[in-house]
């Protein structure tokens, strides 16, 4: 699926964004927080939006409510703007970071255009990002392969009538439960992660391998059984996950070790804060 929620980073500030109508749309609140260092970026944006509306500014018309992951992990409607809209909003925010942010914004948009024209660039940038975070080359290769398998599965679901984001989440949870005995949210808690963390970015090599097996098996079963609609795809997800789950259990018996661990890739400072 092309429309993915993604994080971008400007000077250590995380900015949520989503691909919508063939362009990146960014969370306005996150941008405000990055430019102002306000302790309450939401309140700052509400006051600014109210003032701009009273002045008759058209800036607010460039904003659209799009669903992005909130700090609690749920998808919530958030004021978003594309590059053009953000340039206009930035003009209303007095900040020494405005010009550097504009340059960053232009670069981010350009990179996405490049990635559409040459998808291999997206893979290279993803690999470089994980490398910069300290992941090993072997782990990165597994993670990238897992991303490709995941995309193949979601594209199959989309072709077969699975449309709602909630349905994707349910199907994913079914595979995970059958594979690991845990839903993704339970897996996060087991690893002591935050709700907004991506559990796959904190999986060990074996966890990644079994995750791939569950999703690849589901894709194969979905195609062979020509599953259509949510109900049939749910059955395929449960079956695909069970294949991976049975393999995991057999390995655990033979090795005497659990595949699912509490290991994660959080920086040490974040681990301390979560204790």
N, C-alpha and C positions, 0 to 999 in steps of 0.2 A: 504494500500500500504506500502511495506517495505521501499522503498526509500524515506526518509523524510529529509528535510533540518532542521537542529537542531543547537542550540547554545550550546557550552560548555564554561565553565568559568575557566580560570587559573589565580589565584591571581588577581581577579577583572577585568581581560581582557577577553572580549568576543571573542570567536574563532568559526567561522562558520564551519560546517561540514555537510557531507551528506553520507548516506549509499549507497555504490556503489560497485558492484562486491563482495558482502558478506564481506565488510570491511568498516570501517570509513575512509573517505578521508577529510582532513582538508585544510582550506584556508591557503596557504603558507604566504600570505601577513599578515594575522592575527597573525600567529605564529611569524613572524619576528617582528611585532609590540609588541607582548608580551615579546619577548626576549630582544629587543633593546631599547624599549621606544622611538623609532625614531619618530619625528614629521611627517615624510612622509615615512611610511613603504613600500608603493608602490615603491617609488624611490629607497629605500634601496634594495629591492628585485630585481628590474630591473638591478641595478649595479652589485649586487652579481651574478645574473644569467648570465650576460654578462661576468663577470670575470671567472666564472666556465666554461663557454662554450669555452672561449679562452684558458683555461688551459687544455681543453680536458676532463674535468670531466664528468662522466656519471650521475651525480646527477640530472641534469635537465631532463634527460630522464625518471626519476621517477615521473615527474609532468604531470598531465593531466588537460585539460581545462574542468571544470564542472560548471554547472550553480548553482549559489548561490544568495540569496537575497542581493542586494546592498543597500547602505544607502538610496537611493531614493525609495526603495521598489520593484524595478524591478529585475527580474532574469537576472543576467549577468554572462558571462563566466569568470571563475576565476581559476588561477593556484592552483591545489590541489595535495596533496600527501598523500599516506597512511602512516601507522606507520613506515614501513621500510624506505620509502623515506624521511620522516621527520627526522628520526635519522641521515641519511646521510647529510641532509641539515644543521641540527643543528651543526654538526661538523665543518661547515664552518663559523659559527657565534660566535665570541668571546663574551660570556655573562656569568655572574655569575649565571644566572637563568637556564642555559642549563641542569644541572643535575636534579634540581627539576622538570623541564619541562619533562625530559625523564621519570621520575618516574610517573608523572601525566599522561603522554601519555600512558604508559603501563597499568596503572590502568583503564583509560577510555576504552581502547580496551578490557580489561579483563571483565569489567562490561557489555559490549555489548554482549560478548560471553555468559556470564551468563544469560542475558536477553533472548537470543535466546533459550537457554536450559530451562529456567524457566520464561515465560512471566510475571508471577506475580511480579517478582522483578522489572520490568520496572514500573509497577503501583505503587509499594511501593516507588521507588525513585522519581517518579513524585510527589506523595503525599508529600514526605518529602521536596522536593524543594519548592512547593507552601507554605507549612507550614513555612519554613524558611523565606519566603518573607512576612509572616504576614497574609496570607489569613485564614479565619475561616474554621473550619472543615466542616460546612454545605456547604459553597461555594465550597470547594475542592471536595466534593462528587459530586456535580452537574457538576463541570468542568470535572471530570474524566468520569462521565457518558456521558457527551457531546462528549468527545474524542472517546469513544467506539462507540457511534451512528454515529459519523462522519466517523470513519474507516469502519464501516459496509456499509455505503453509498458509499464511494469511491471504496471499493472492488466490490460492485454491478456494479458501473459504469465501472470499469475495465473489468469485465466479459462481459459487454454489448457493448464493442467496443469504449468506450471513452478512448483515449490513450494520447492525447496531454495535456501538463500542462495547455496550454491556454484554452482548453475546460473545464478542471476542474474548472478553475477560473471563466469562464463565467457561468457555471451551479451553482456554489456557489453564485455568484452575483445575479442570477435569484431568488434563494431561499430567499436570504437576502432582496432583493427589495420587494418581495411579502410579506415577514414576517414583516419587519420593515419600509418599505418605503424608505430604504437607502441601497446603495451598501456597501460592507465592507469598501471601501476607504472613502466613505462619512460618515460612522459610526465613523471611526477613527477621521476625522476632527471634527465631532460633539463633540467628547470626548477630543479634543485637544491633540491627540496622535501623535507620530512620525510615519513616513511612515513604519519604520521597526518593529514597535510594533504590537503584535498580539492582535487584537481587542477583541478576546474572553477572553483573560486574564484580560480584563478590563470591562467585562460585569457585570451588577448586577445580582442578583439571577433570577429576572423575565426575563431579557434579555437572560440569559442562558437557561431558561425553554422554552421560545418561539423559540429560535434557535434550541433546541433539537426537539421540536414539528415539526418545518418546515422540518428538515432533516429526522426525523423518518417517517413522512408522505410521503416524497418523496421516501424513500426506499420502503415503502409498495406499493405505487402506481406504482413505477417502476417494481416491481415484478409482481403485479397483472395484469398489462397491457403488461407485457413482452416487455418493451421498449428496442429497439435496436438502436444503433448508436446515434450520437450527437443530431440530430433533435428531435427524439422521447423522449430522456432523458431530453431535454430542456423543452418540454411540461410538462413532469412529474414533473420537478423541479418547474415550475411556479405554477402548481396545488398544489403541496405539500406545497409550501411557502404560497399560498393563504389561505390554511386551517389554518395555524398558524397566518397569518395576520388578518383573520376574527375574530379569537379568541382574538387576541391582541386588536383589535378595540372595541370589545364588552366589554372587561375588562376596557378599558380606559373610555368608556361611563359610566359604572356602578360605577367605582371608582373615576372618575373625575381627574385621574392622567395619565400622559404619561408614557408608559413603557420604551421608549428609553430616557436615561438621559445623562447628561454630566459627571456623576460620573466616575472616573477611579481609578486605583490602583497605579498610579505613585508615587514614593517617593516625599516628599515635595520639595527636592532640585531640582528635575527635573521639577516639576510643576512651580516653580518660574522661571526657565530658559526659559520655554516655554511661559511665559506671555509676 
